[in-house]
């Protein structure tokens, strides 16, 4: 499974095709119960009855963030850095987080965990440490997963931390020509349990294994075959 050959056009094409499913799983992981057809309808620009405007905006903002990442990747401009993270959060966290497009200015806690994220005046230094961790990994999937996990643990923003972290993870994967990781909503309980364990321990191994297991084997098989999309 891990003999995949990088293929940027294929990675981007497959991710673009799956945007409705990616958005569906992301919003459901946040406790917003939407069906896939409802998400597809919203992304087509049509309001769906029975859902709050804020929930529909969450779905729309997810799709806009994906479009932003695809644009960066296709232009060869995606980089794991603070500027990119802030730009993605400005889109994904718009009108949902207390502030969007900037690091939080106050203290936060993580529900269900006794772990305390860094103080606001420590966030810039923490970000530099996360960058060093990410770029210290040699395997692309380890880079992406480290980016997501350490961003989630540091809670750089008032809200929309895990979603922004997953966007950065998948930006790294796409920019290197590999398929994205999508955490399916049906695995929400497993995801939440492992994340709480990770917050307290900062041991990434169990989450790394879990996130790799979220890859669709039908998709990774195409990369193992080394298909030519040229």
C-alpha positions as CSV (number, residue, x, y, z in Angstrom):
1,X,0.0,0.0,0.0
2,X,2.9,2.4,0.7
3,X,4.7,1.7,-2.6
4,X,2.6,4.6,-4.0
5,X,4.1,6.7,-6.8
6,X,3.4,10.4,-6.7
7,X,1.0,11.7,-9.3
8,X,-0.1,15.3,-8.7
9,X,-2.7,15.5,-11.5
10,X,-4.4,12.3,-10.4
11,X,-4.3,13.3,-6.7
12,X,-6.0,16.6,-7.4
13,X,-8.5,15.2,-9.9
14,X,-9.6,12.5,-7.4
15,X,-9.9,15.0,-4.5
16,X,-11.9,17.4,-6.7
17,X,-14.3,14.6,-7.6
18,X,-14.7,13.8,-3.9
19,X,-15.3,17.3,-2.6
20,X,-19.0,16.7,-1.7
21,X,-18.1,13.6,0.3
22,X,-15.1,15.4,1.9
23,X,-17.5,18.2,3.0
24,X,-20.2,15.8,4.1
25,X,-17.8,13.9,6.4
26,X,-16.3,17.1,7.8
27,X,-19.5,18.8,8.8
28,X,-20.9,15.5,10.3
29,X,-17.7,15.1,12.3
30,X,-18.6,18.5,13.8
31,X,-22.0,17.3,14.8
32,X,-23.9,18.8,11.9
33,X,-26.3,16.1,10.7
34,X,-26.5,16.5,6.9
35,X,-27.0,13.8,4.2
36,X,-24.7,13.7,1.2
37,X,-27.5,14.8,-1.2
38,X,-28.2,17.7,1.1
39,X,-24.5,18.7,1.0
40,X,-24.4,18.3,-2.8
41,X,-27.5,20.6,-3.1
42,X,-26.0,23.2,-0.9
43,X,-22.7,23.2,-2.9
44,X,-24.9,23.7,-6.0
45,X,-26.0,27.0,-4.5
46,X,-29.5,25.9,-3.3
47,X,-30.7,26.3,0.2
48,X,-31.9,23.2,2.0
49,X,-34.8,23.3,4.4
50,X,-34.4,22.2,8.0
51,X,-30.8,23.4,8.5
52,X,-29.5,26.5,10.1
53,X,-27.9,29.0,7.8
54,X,-24.7,28.7,9.9
55,X,-24.6,25.0,9.2
56,X,-25.0,25.5,5.5
57,X,-22.3,28.2,5.6
58,X,-20.0,25.7,7.3
59,X,-20.4,23.3,4.3
60,X,-20.0,26.2,1.8
61,X,-16.8,27.4,3.6
62,X,-15.4,23.8,3.5
63,X,-15.8,23.7,-0.2
64,X,-14.3,27.1,-0.7
65,X,-11.3,26.1,1.4
66,X,-10.8,23.0,-0.8
67,X,-11.0,25.2,-3.9
68,X,-8.3,27.5,-2.4
69,X,-6.0,24.5,-1.7
70,X,-6.5,23.1,-5.2
71,X,-5.5,26.5,-6.7
72,X,-2.4,26.7,-4.5
73,X,-1.4,23.1,-5.3
74,X,-1.9,23.4,-9.1
75,X,0.2,26.6,-9.1
76,X,2.9,24.9,-7.1
77,X,2.4,27.4,-4.3
78,X,1.2,25.3,-1.4
79,X,3.6,25.5,1.6
80,X,3.2,24.4,5.1
81,X,3.7,27.8,6.8
82,X,1.8,30.2,9.0
83,X,0.6,32.4,6.1
84,X,-1.1,29.5,4.4
85,X,-2.7,28.3,7.6
86,X,-4.1,31.7,8.3
87,X,-5.4,32.0,4.7
88,X,-7.2,28.6,5.0
89,X,-8.6,29.5,8.4
90,X,-9.9,32.8,7.1
91,X,-12.0,30.8,4.6
92,X,-12.9,27.8,6.6
93,X,-13.6,29.6,9.9
94,X,-15.4,32.6,8.5
95,X,-18.3,33.7,10.8
96,X,-17.9,30.5,12.8
97,X,-14.8,31.1,14.9
98,X,-14.6,34.1,17.2
99,X,-11.9,35.5,14.9
100,X,-10.8,34.1,11.6
101,X,-7.6,34.4,9.7
102,X,-5.5,35.0,12.8
103,X,-4.2,33.2,15.8
104,X,-6.4,33.3,18.9
105,X,-5.9,36.1,21.4
106,X,-7.1,34.3,24.5
107,X,-7.0,30.9,26.3
108,X,-8.9,27.8,25.3
109,X,-9.6,24.4,26.6
110,X,-10.3,21.1,24.9
111,X,-13.6,19.4,26.0
112,X,-13.0,16.1,27.6
113,X,-9.3,16.6,28.1
114,X,-7.2,18.0,31.0
115,X,-4.5,19.0,28.6
116,X,-4.1,22.8,28.3
117,X,-3.1,24.3,24.9
118,X,-0.4,26.9,24.8
119,X,-1.1,30.4,26.0
120,X,-1.8,33.0,23.2
121,X,1.6,34.7,23.6
122,X,3.3,31.3,23.0
123,X,1.5,30.5,19.7
124,X,4.1,31.9,17.4
125,X,6.9,30.0,19.0
126,X,4.7,26.9,19.1
127,X,4.1,27.3,15.4
128,X,7.8,27.4,14.6
129,X,8.2,24.2,16.7
130,X,5.4,22.5,14.7
131,X,7.1,23.5,11.4
132,X,10.3,22.0,12.6
133,X,8.5,18.8,13.5
134,X,6.7,18.6,10.1
135,X,9.8,19.3,8.0
136,X,11.8,16.9,10.2
137,X,9.7,14.0,8.9
138,X,11.0,12.2,5.8
139,X,7.7,10.4,4.9
140,X,5.1,12.6,3.2
141,X,2.2,11.0,5.1
142,X,4.1,11.4,8.4
143,X,4.6,15.1,7.5
144,X,0.9,15.6,6.8
145,X,-0.3,13.7,9.8
146,X,2.1,15.5,12.1
147,X,0.9,18.8,10.7
148,X,-2.8,17.9,11.5
149,X,-2.2,16.5,14.9
150,X,0.1,19.2,16.2
151,X,-2.1,22.0,14.9
152,X,-5.1,20.4,16.6
153,X,-3.2,20.0,19.8
154,X,-1.9,23.6,19.9
155,X,-5.4,25.0,19.1
156,X,-3.9,28.0,17.2
157,X,-7.4,29.3,16.6
158,X,-10.6,30.0,18.7
159,X,-12.4,27.3,16.6
160,X,-12.1,25.3,13.4
161,X,-8.7,23.9,14.5
162,X,-9.1,20.3,13.4
163,X,-10.6,21.2,10.1
164,X,-7.8,23.7,9.4
165,X,-5.3,21.1,10.4
166,X,-6.8,18.5,8.1
167,X,-6.7,21.0,5.2
168,X,-3.0,21.6,5.9
169,X,-2.4,17.9,6.1
170,X,-4.1,17.3,2.8
171,X,-2.4,20.3,1.2
172,X,0.9,18.6,2.0
173,X,-0.2,15.3,0.5
174,X,-1.6,16.9,-2.7
175,X,1.4,19.1,-3.2
176,X,3.5,16.0,-3.1
177,X,1.2,14.1,-5.5
178,X,-0.5,11.8,-3.1
179,X,-4.2,11.1,-2.3
180,X,-5.9,12.9,0.6
181,X,-6.9,11.4,3.9
182,X,-10.6,11.7,4.6
183,X,-11.9,10.8,8.1
184,X,-15.4,9.4,7.4
185,X,-18.2,10.5,9.7
186,X,-19.1,6.8,10.5
187,X,-15.7,6.6,12.3
188,X,-16.4,9.6,14.4
189,X,-16.4,7.8,17.8
190,X,-13.0,6.1,17.0
191,X,-11.6,9.4,15.8
192,X,-12.7,11.4,18.9
193,X,-11.5,8.7,21.3
194,X,-8.1,8.5,19.7
195,X,-7.8,12.3,19.6
196,X,-8.5,12.7,23.3
197,X,-5.8,10.1,24.0
198,X,-3.4,12.0,21.8
199,X,-4.1,15.4,23.4
200,X,-3.0,14.1,26.8
201,X,-0.1,12.0,25.6
202,X,1.2,13.8,22.5
203,X,2.0,10.3,21.2
204,X,1.0,10.4,17.5
205,X,1.4,6.6,16.7
206,X,-2.2,5.5,17.3
207,X,-3.6,8.4,15.4
208,X,-1.1,8.0,12.6
209,X,-2.2,4.4,12.1
210,X,-5.9,5.4,12.3
211,X,-5.5,8.2,9.7
212,X,-3.6,6.0,7.3
213,X,-6.4,3.4,7.6
214,X,-8.8,6.1,6.4
215,X,-7.2,6.0,2.9
216,X,-9.4,4.4,0.3
217,X,-7.6,1.3,-1.0
218,X,-9.3,1.6,-4.4
219,X,-7.7,5.1,-4.7
220,X,-4.2,4.1,-3.4
221,X,-4.2,1.2,-5.8
222,X,-4.1,3.7,-8.7
223,X,-1.0,5.3,-7.3
224,X,0.7,2.0,-6.7
225,X,0.1,1.2,-10.4
226,X,1.8,4.5,-11.3
227,X,-0.8,5.6,-13.8
228,X,0.3,8.2,-16.4
229,X,-2.0,11.2,-16.4
230,X,0.4,13.3,-18.5
